[in-house]
Amino acid sequence: MNGFESTERFTQTDLIFDSLTLRLSDTPEHEKLARSEAYRTVGSLVDRLLPEGDSAEGLHKHPIEHAGDNGDRIVFICRENVPDHGRLTRVIVNDVVREPVTLGRSVLIKDYVLNSVQKAVTFQQTEIHRQGDAHAWSLRAGTGPLLGMSSGTLNIYSGTNYMLNMPRSRGYPHTMPALIEHRILLETLAETLSPLNGVTAEPGYSAFSGIMS
């Protein structure tokens, strides 16, 4: 039995679990170093993609394949000094996928807010669907943020009751599972930002409502 044949004995769940456990550190010290490296990596990628300054933003778009369907990934990156929170970076990711069977579309929405000084991050994820004959997205309560590009302006829409969670390190229960989860979130974000460059950039689209839309 070769290596490829033995791998086929595992279920998809097993493979996902194994891929996650490979990303765990052996000791708290190693985990701390891995988490610090994840913050540095994301910070370096953001610095590469945004112009210098406390207030900056950028929009990127490129084709992707998600769950076997073709689509587009739209990524909004912004940085700003926020009162009582300091310098924050927000990354909004919209994976817009065409569904060939239903002829509809879906959007997987990811919303990251990062404070690299305090080493804190928040993450929220939602998903919306649209029928093939619908002309607009219907945002249910708690959904968003949906990125809308129109006439050189980037509009950011959210469903009612969508709350932007701000990253806070003070008073946070720093349990090891939570810290590992944060580190994996940062590594996933780095994987999203890594392919972005001048080719994927969409110049001229400024956010109408700013970083905390």
BADO-338706 format. One record per residue (C-alpha): residue in three letters; x negated, y negated, z; residue number from 1; chain. Coordinates in nm, 2 decimals. Each point is the difference from the previous one (the first is absolute). Layout:
<atoms>
@resn = ALA | u = X | v = Y | w = Z | resi = NUM | chain = A
...
</atoms>
This chain:
<atoms>
@resn = MET | u = 0.00 | v = 0.00 | w = 0.00 | resi = 1 | chain = A
@resn = ASN | u = -0.15 | v = -0.33 | w = -0.10 | resi = 2 | chain = A
@resn = GLY | u = 0.04 | v = -0.34 | w = 0.17 | resi = 3 | chain = A
@resn = PHE | u = 0.28 | v = -0.11 | w = -0.23 | resi = 4 | chain = A
@resn = GLU | u = 0.20 | v = 0.31 | w = 0.06 | resi = 5 | chain = A
@resn = SER | u = -0.04 | v = -0.02 | w = 0.38 | resi = 6 | chain = A
@resn = THR | u = 0.11 | v = -0.37 | w = 0.00 | resi = 7 | chain = A
@resn = GLU | u = 0.33 | v = 0.10 | w = -0.17 | resi = 8 | chain = A
@resn = ARG | u = 0.10 | v = 0.20 | w = 0.31 | resi = 9 | chain = A
@resn = PHE | u = 0.06 | v = -0.32 | w = 0.20 | resi = 10 | chain = A
@resn = THR | u = 0.32 | v = -0.19 | w = -0.02 | resi = 11 | chain = A
@resn = GLN | u = 0.02 | v = -0.37 | w = -0.09 | resi = 12 | chain = A
@resn = THR | u = 0.06 | v = -0.08 | w = 0.36 | resi = 13 | chain = A
@resn = ASP | u = -0.31 | v = 0.19 | w = 0.11 | resi = 14 | chain = A
@resn = LEU | u = -0.21 | v = -0.19 | w = -0.26 | resi = 15 | chain = A
@resn = ILE | u = 0.13 | v = -0.34 | w = 0.12 | resi = 16 | chain = A
@resn = PHE | u = -0.07 | v = 0.09 | w = 0.36 | resi = 17 | chain = A
@resn = ASP | u = -0.35 | v = 0.12 | w = -0.08 | resi = 18 | chain = A
@resn = SER | u = -0.07 | v = -0.32 | w = -0.19 | resi = 19 | chain = A
@resn = LEU | u = 0.11 | v = -0.21 | w = 0.30 | resi = 20 | chain = A
@resn = THR | u = -0.20 | v = 0.20 | w = 0.25 | resi = 21 | chain = A
@resn = LEU | u = -0.31 | v = -0.04 | w = -0.21 | resi = 22 | chain = A
@resn = ARG | u = 0.03 | v = -0.37 | w = 0.06 | resi = 23 | chain = A
@resn = LEU | u = 0.00 | v = 0.03 | w = 0.38 | resi = 24 | chain = A
@resn = SER | u = -0.32 | v = -0.07 | w = 0.20 | resi = 25 | chain = A
@resn = ASP | u = -0.17 | v = 0.25 | w = 0.24 | resi = 26 | chain = A
@resn = THR | u = -0.03 | v = -0.25 | w = 0.29 | resi = 27 | chain = A
@resn = PRO | u = 0.14 | v = -0.33 | w = 0.12 | resi = 28 | chain = A
@resn = GLU | u = -0.33 | v = -0.16 | w = -0.08 | resi = 29 | chain = A
@resn = HIS | u = 0.01 | v = 0.12 | w = -0.36 | resi = 30 | chain = A
@resn = GLU | u = 0.36 | v = -0.11 | w = -0.04 | resi = 31 | chain = A
@resn = LYS | u = -0.09 | v = -0.35 | w = 0.12 | resi = 32 | chain = A
@resn = LEU | u = -0.28 | v = -0.02 | w = -0.26 | resi = 33 | chain = A
@resn = ALA | u = 0.23 | v = 0.13 | w = -0.27 | resi = 34 | chain = A
@resn = ARG | u = 0.27 | v = -0.25 | w = 0.09 | resi = 35 | chain = A
@resn = SER | u = -0.25 | v = -0.29 | w = 0.00 | resi = 36 | chain = A
@resn = GLU | u = -0.12 | v = 0.11 | w = -0.34 | resi = 37 | chain = A
@resn = ALA | u = 0.36 | v = 0.02 | w = -0.13 | resi = 38 | chain = A
@resn = TYR | u = 0.05 | v = -0.36 | w = 0.11 | resi = 39 | chain = A
@resn = ARG | u = -0.32 | v = -0.11 | w = -0.17 | resi = 40 | chain = A
@resn = THR | u = 0.08 | v = 0.18 | w = -0.32 | resi = 41 | chain = A
@resn = VAL | u = 0.35 | v = -0.16 | w = -0.03 | resi = 42 | chain = A
@resn = GLY | u = -0.15 | v = -0.34 | w = 0.09 | resi = 43 | chain = A
@resn = SER | u = -0.26 | v = 0.03 | w = -0.27 | resi = 44 | chain = A
@resn = LEU | u = 0.25 | v = 0.10 | w = -0.26 | resi = 45 | chain = A
@resn = VAL | u = 0.23 | v = -0.30 | w = 0.09 | resi = 46 | chain = A
@resn = ASP | u = -0.30 | v = -0.24 | w = -0.01 | resi = 47 | chain = A
@resn = ARG | u = -0.08 | v = 0.14 | w = -0.35 | resi = 48 | chain = A
@resn = LEU | u = 0.35 | v = -0.05 | w = -0.13 | resi = 49 | chain = A
@resn = LEU | u = 0.09 | v = -0.34 | w = 0.16 | resi = 50 | chain = A
@resn = PRO | u = -0.17 | v = -0.34 | w = -0.05 | resi = 51 | chain = A
@resn = GLU | u = -0.18 | v = -0.14 | w = 0.31 | resi = 52 | chain = A
@resn = GLY | u = 0.19 | v = -0.19 | w = 0.26 | resi = 53 | chain = A
@resn = ASP | u = 0.24 | v = 0.05 | w = 0.28 | resi = 54 | chain = A
@resn = SER | u = 0.30 | v = -0.02 | w = -0.24 | resi = 55 | chain = A
@resn = ALA | u = -0.01 | v = 0.21 | w = -0.31 | resi = 56 | chain = A
@resn = GLU | u = 0.21 | v = 0.24 | w = -0.20 | resi = 57 | chain = A
@resn = GLY | u = -0.02 | v = 0.23 | w = -0.30 | resi = 58 | chain = A
@resn = LEU | u = 0.24 | v = 0.22 | w = -0.20 | resi = 59 | chain = A
@resn = HIS | u = -0.10 | v = 0.33 | w = -0.18 | resi = 60 | chain = A
@resn = LYS | u = 0.19 | v = 0.25 | w = -0.22 | resi = 61 | chain = A
@resn = HIS | u = -0.11 | v = 0.32 | w = -0.16 | resi = 62 | chain = A
@resn = PRO | u = 0.16 | v = 0.33 | w = -0.12 | resi = 63 | chain = A
@resn = ILE | u = 0.03 | v = 0.30 | w = 0.24 | resi = 64 | chain = A
@resn = GLU | u = 0.14 | v = 0.34 | w = 0.02 | resi = 65 | chain = A
@resn = HIS | u = 0.22 | v = 0.06 | w = 0.31 | resi = 66 | chain = A
@resn = ALA | u = 0.15 | v = 0.34 | w = 0.07 | resi = 67 | chain = A
@resn = GLY | u = -0.04 | v = 0.11 | w = -0.36 | resi = 68 | chain = A
@resn = ASP | u = 0.17 | v = -0.31 | w = -0.15 | resi = 69 | chain = A
@resn = ASN | u = -0.17 | v = -0.30 | w = -0.17 | resi = 70 | chain = A
@resn = GLY | u = 0.03 | v = -0.34 | w = 0.14 | resi = 71 | chain = A
@resn = ASP | u = -0.17 | v = -0.32 | w = 0.11 | resi = 72 | chain = A
@resn = ARG | u = -0.17 | v = -0.11 | w = 0.32 | resi = 73 | chain = A
@resn = ILE | u = 0.04 | v = -0.37 | w = 0.09 | resi = 74 | chain = A
@resn = VAL | u = -0.23 | v = -0.12 | w = 0.29 | resi = 75 | chain = A
@resn = PHE | u = 0.03 | v = -0.34 | w = 0.17 | resi = 76 | chain = A
@resn = ILE | u = -0.30 | v = -0.09 | w = 0.22 | resi = 77 | chain = A
@resn = CYS | u = 0.00 | v = -0.32 | w = 0.21 | resi = 78 | chain = A
@resn = ARG | u = -0.20 | v = -0.15 | w = 0.28 | resi = 79 | chain = A
@resn = GLU | u = 0.10 | v = -0.28 | w = 0.23 | resi = 80 | chain = A
@resn = ASN | u = -0.05 | v = -0.15 | w = 0.35 | resi = 81 | chain = A
@resn = VAL | u = 0.32 | v = 0.06 | w = 0.19 | resi = 82 | chain = A
@resn = PRO | u = 0.06 | v = -0.19 | w = 0.33 | resi = 83 | chain = A
@resn = ASP | u = -0.05 | v = 0.22 | w = 0.31 | resi = 84 | chain = A
@resn = HIS | u = -0.13 | v = 0.28 | w = -0.21 | resi = 85 | chain = A
@resn = GLY | u = -0.31 | v = -0.13 | w = -0.18 | resi = 86 | chain = A
@resn = ARG | u = -0.12 | v = 0.11 | w = -0.34 | resi = 87 | chain = A
@resn = LEU | u = 0.23 | v = 0.27 | w = -0.14 | resi = 88 | chain = A
@resn = THR | u = 0.00 | v = 0.19 | w = -0.32 | resi = 89 | chain = A
@resn = ARG | u = 0.32 | v = 0.14 | w = -0.15 | resi = 90 | chain = A
@resn = VAL | u = 0.01 | v = 0.26 | w = -0.28 | resi = 91 | chain = A
@resn = ILE | u = 0.34 | v = 0.09 | w = -0.16 | resi = 92 | chain = A
@resn = VAL | u = 0.00 | v = 0.30 | w = -0.23 | resi = 93 | chain = A
@resn = ASN | u = 0.29 | v = 0.08 | w = -0.23 | resi = 94 | chain = A
@resn = ASP | u = -0.01 | v = 0.33 | w = -0.20 | resi = 95 | chain = A
@resn = VAL | u = 0.26 | v = -0.04 | w = -0.27 | resi = 96 | chain = A
@resn = VAL | u = 0.08 | v = 0.34 | w = -0.15 | resi = 97 | chain = A
@resn = ARG | u = 0.22 | v = 0.09 | w = -0.29 | resi = 98 | chain = A
@resn = GLU | u = 0.21 | v = 0.31 | w = 0.05 | resi = 99 | chain = A
@resn = PRO | u = 0.03 | v = 0.19 | w = -0.33 | resi = 100 | chain = A
@resn = VAL | u = 0.29 | v = 0.22 | w = 0.11 | resi = 101 | chain = A
@resn = THR | u = 0.24 | v = -0.26 | w = 0.14 | resi = 102 | chain = A
@resn = LEU | u = -0.14 | v = -0.28 | w = -0.22 | resi = 103 | chain = A
@resn = GLY | u = -0.02 | v = -0.21 | w = 0.32 | resi = 104 | chain = A
@resn = ARG | u = -0.28 | v = -0.15 | w = 0.19 | resi = 105 | chain = A
@resn = SER | u = -0.14 | v = 0.02 | w = 0.36 | resi = 106 | chain = A
@resn = VAL | u = -0.23 | v = -0.23 | w = 0.19 | resi = 107 | chain = A
@resn = LEU | u = -0.22 | v = 0.13 | w = 0.29 | resi = 108 | chain = A
@resn = ILE | u = -0.08 | v = -0.31 | w = 0.21 | resi = 109 | chain = A
@resn = LYS | u = -0.30 | v = -0.02 | w = 0.24 | resi = 110 | chain = A
@resn = ASP | u = -0.06 | v = -0.30 | w = 0.22 | resi = 111 | chain = A
@resn = TYR | u = -0.34 | v = -0.04 | w = 0.18 | resi = 112 | chain = A
@resn = VAL | u = -0.10 | v = -0.29 | w = 0.23 | resi = 113 | chain = A
@resn = LEU | u = -0.35 | v = 0.01 | w = 0.13 | resi = 114 | chain = A
@resn = ASN | u = -0.20 | v = -0.20 | w = 0.26 | resi = 115 | chain = A
@resn = SER | u = -0.36 | v = 0.10 | w = -0.05 | resi = 116 | chain = A
@resn = VAL | u = -0.13 | v = -0.21 | w = 0.29 | resi = 117 | chain = A
@resn = GLN | u = 0.23 | v = 0.17 | w = 0.26 | resi = 118 | chain = A
@resn = LYS | u = -0.02 | v = 0.33 | w = -0.18 | resi = 119 | chain = A
@resn = ALA | u = 0.38 | v = 0.04 | w = -0.03 | resi = 120 | chain = A
@resn = VAL | u = 0.22 | v = 0.10 | w = -0.29 | resi = 121 | chain = A
@resn = THR | u = 0.37 | v = 0.06 | w = -0.06 | resi = 122 | chain = A
@resn = PHE | u = 0.17 | v = 0.20 | w = -0.27 | resi = 123 | chain = A
@resn = GLN | u = 0.36 | v = 0.04 | w = -0.13 | resi = 124 | chain = A
@resn = GLN | u = 0.13 | v = 0.21 | w = -0.29 | resi = 125 | chain = A
@resn = THR | u = 0.34 | v = 0.01 | w = -0.17 | resi = 126 | chain = A
@resn = GLU | u = 0.13 | v = 0.13 | w = -0.33 | resi = 127 | chain = A
@resn = ILE | u = 0.28 | v = -0.12 | w = -0.23 | resi = 128 | chain = A
@resn = HIS | u = 0.17 | v = 0.15 | w = -0.30 | resi = 129 | chain = A
@resn = ARG | u = 0.18 | v = -0.15 | w = -0.30 | resi = 130 | chain = A
@resn = GLN | u = 0.23 | v = 0.17 | w = -0.25 | resi = 131 | chain = A
@resn = GLY | u = -0.08 | v = -0.01 | w = -0.37 | resi = 132 | chain = A
@resn = ASP | u = 0.28 | v = -0.24 | w = -0.09 | resi = 133 | chain = A
@resn = ALA | u = -0.06 | v = -0.24 | w = 0.29 | resi = 134 | chain = A
@resn = HIS | u = -0.16 | v = -0.34 | w = -0.08 | resi = 135 | chain = A
@resn = ALA | u = -0.12 | v = -0.09 | w = 0.35 | resi = 136 | chain = A
@resn = TRP | u = -0.13 | v = 0.17 | w = 0.32 | resi = 137 | chain = A
@resn = SER | u = 0.24 | v = 0.03 | w = 0.29 | resi = 138 | chain = A
@resn = LEU | u = -0.19 | v = -0.06 | w = 0.32 | resi = 139 | chain = A
@resn = ARG | u = 0.15 | v = 0.17 | w = 0.30 | resi = 140 | chain = A
@resn = ALA | u = -0.05 | v = -0.13 | w = 0.36 | resi = 141 | chain = A
@resn = GLY | u = -0.36 | v = 0.05 | w = 0.11 | resi = 142 | chain = A
@resn = THR | u = -0.14 | v = 0.04 | w = -0.35 | resi = 143 | chain = A
@resn = GLY | u = -0.29 | v = -0.19 | w = -0.14 | resi = 144 | chain = A
@resn = PRO | u = -0.21 | v = -0.18 | w = -0.10 | resi = 145 | chain = A
@resn = LEU | u = 0.08 | v = 0.03 | w = -0.37 | resi = 146 | chain = A
@resn = LEU | u = -0.23 | v = -0.19 | w = -0.24 | resi = 147 | chain = A
@resn = GLY | u = 0.17 | v = -0.19 | w = -0.28 | resi = 148 | chain = A
@resn = MET | u = -0.22 | v = -0.15 | w = -0.28 | resi = 149 | chain = A
@resn = SER | u = 0.18 | v = -0.27 | w = -0.20 | resi = 150 | chain = A
@resn = SER | u = -0.12 | v = -0.31 | w = -0.19 | resi = 151 | chain = A
@resn = GLY | u = -0.33 | v = -0.03 | w = 0.17 | resi = 152 | chain = A
@resn = THR | u = 0.15 | v = 0.03 | w = 0.35 | resi = 153 | chain = A
@resn = LEU | u = -0.02 | v = 0.30 | w = 0.24 | resi = 154 | chain = A
@resn = ASN | u = 0.32 | v = 0.03 | w = 0.20 | resi = 155 | chain = A
@resn = ILE | u = 0.01 | v = 0.23 | w = 0.30 | resi = 156 | chain = A
@resn = TYR | u = 0.34 | v = 0.15 | w = 0.09 | resi = 157 | chain = A
@resn = SER | u = 0.09 | v = 0.19 | w = 0.31 | resi = 158 | chain = A
@resn = GLY | u = 0.33 | v = 0.16 | w = 0.12 | resi = 159 | chain = A
@resn = THR | u = 0.18 | v = -0.15 | w = 0.29 | resi = 160 | chain = A
@resn = ASN | u = -0.15 | v = 0.08 | w = 0.34 | resi = 161 | chain = A
@resn = TYR | u = -0.34 | v = 0.08 | w = -0.14 | resi = 162 | chain = A
@resn = MET | u = -0.25 | v = -0.11 | w = 0.27 | resi = 163 | chain = A
@resn = LEU | u = -0.37 | v = -0.06 | w = -0.07 | resi = 164 | chain = A
@resn = ASN | u = -0.19 | v = 0.17 | w = 0.27 | resi = 165 | chain = A
@resn = MET | u = -0.31 | v = -0.20 | w = 0.11 | resi = 166 | chain = A
@resn = PRO | u = -0.31 | v = 0.18 | w = 0.10 | resi = 167 | chain = A
@resn = ARG | u = -0.09 | v = -0.04 | w = 0.37 | resi = 168 | chain = A
@resn = SER | u = -0.28 | v = 0.16 | w = 0.19 | resi = 169 | chain = A
@resn = ARG | u = 0.08 | v = -0.15 | w = 0.34 | resi = 170 | chain = A
@resn = GLY | u = 0.23 | v = 0.23 | w = 0.20 | resi = 171 | chain = A
@resn = TYR | u = 0.00 | v = 0.27 | w = -0.27 | resi = 172 | chain = A
@resn = PRO | u = -0.02 | v = 0.36 | w = 0.14 | resi = 173 | chain = A
@resn = HIS | u = -0.33 | v = 0.10 | w = -0.16 | resi = 174 | chain = A
@resn = THR | u = 0.06 | v = 0.38 | w = 0.00 | resi = 175 | chain = A
@resn = MET | u = -0.23 | v = 0.21 | w = -0.22 | resi = 176 | chain = A
@resn = PRO | u = 0.28 | v = 0.12 | w = -0.23 | resi = 177 | chain = A
@resn = ALA | u = 0.11 | v = -0.35 | w = -0.07 | resi = 178 | chain = A
@resn = LEU | u = -0.35 | v = -0.12 | w = -0.07 | resi = 179 | chain = A
@resn = ILE | u = -0.06 | v = 0.29 | w = -0.23 | resi = 180 | chain = A
@resn = GLU | u = 0.32 | v = -0.08 | w = -0.18 | resi = 181 | chain = A
@resn = HIS | u = -0.11 | v = -0.36 | w = -0.04 | resi = 182 | chain = A
@resn = ARG | u = -0.34 | v = 0.11 | w = -0.14 | resi = 183 | chain = A
@resn = ILE | u = 0.17 | v = 0.23 | w = -0.26 | resi = 184 | chain = A
@resn = LEU | u = 0.23 | v = -0.29 | w = -0.10 | resi = 185 | chain = A
@resn = LEU | u = -0.30 | v = -0.22 | w = -0.06 | resi = 186 | chain = A
@resn = GLU | u = -0.17 | v = 0.27 | w = -0.20 | resi = 187 | chain = A
@resn = THR | u = 0.31 | v = 0.05 | w = -0.21 | resi = 188 | chain = A
@resn = LEU | u = 0.02 | v = -0.38 | w = -0.06 | resi = 189 | chain = A
@resn = ALA | u = -0.37 | v = 0.00 | w = -0.11 | resi = 190 | chain = A
@resn = GLU | u = 0.09 | v = 0.27 | w = -0.26 | resi = 191 | chain = A
@resn = THR | u = 0.28 | v = -0.23 | w = -0.13 | resi = 192 | chain = A
@resn = LEU | u = -0.23 | v = -0.31 | w = -0.02 | resi = 193 | chain = A
@resn = SER | u = -0.30 | v = 0.18 | w = -0.15 | resi = 194 | chain = A
@resn = PRO | u = 0.12 | v = 0.02 | w = -0.36 | resi = 195 | chain = A
@resn = LEU | u = 0.10 | v = -0.37 | w = -0.01 | resi = 196 | chain = A
@resn = ASN | u = -0.22 | v = -0.24 | w = -0.20 | resi = 197 | chain = A
@resn = GLY | u = 0.01 | v = -0.28 | w = -0.25 | resi = 198 | chain = A
@resn = VAL | u = 0.18 | v = 0.23 | w = -0.25 | resi = 199 | chain = A
@resn = THR | u = 0.29 | v = 0.07 | w = 0.23 | resi = 200 | chain = A
@resn = ALA | u = 0.03 | v = -0.36 | w = 0.12 | resi = 201 | chain = A
@resn = GLU | u = 0.32 | v = -0.19 | w = -0.09 | resi = 202 | chain = A
@resn = PRO | u = -0.12 | v = -0.37 | w = 0.00 | resi = 203 | chain = A
@resn = GLY | u = 0.24 | v = -0.29 | w = 0.05 | resi = 204 | chain = A
@resn = TYR | u = 0.25 | v = 0.17 | w = 0.23 | resi = 205 | chain = A
@resn = SER | u = 0.02 | v = -0.19 | w = 0.33 | resi = 206 | chain = A
@resn = ALA | u = 0.22 | v = 0.12 | w = 0.28 | resi = 207 | chain = A
@resn = PHE | u = 0.30 | v = -0.23 | w = 0.04 | resi = 208 | chain = A
@resn = SER | u = 0.05 | v = 0.07 | w = 0.37 | resi = 209 | chain = A
@resn = GLY | u = -0.35 | v = 0.06 | w = 0.12 | resi = 210 | chain = A
@resn = ILE | u = -0.18 | v = 0.27 | w = 0.19 | resi = 211 | chain = A
@resn = MET | u = 0.28 | v = 0.06 | w = 0.26 | resi = 212 | chain = A
@resn = SER | u = 0.29 | v = 0.03 | w = -0.25 | resi = 213 | chain = A
</atoms>
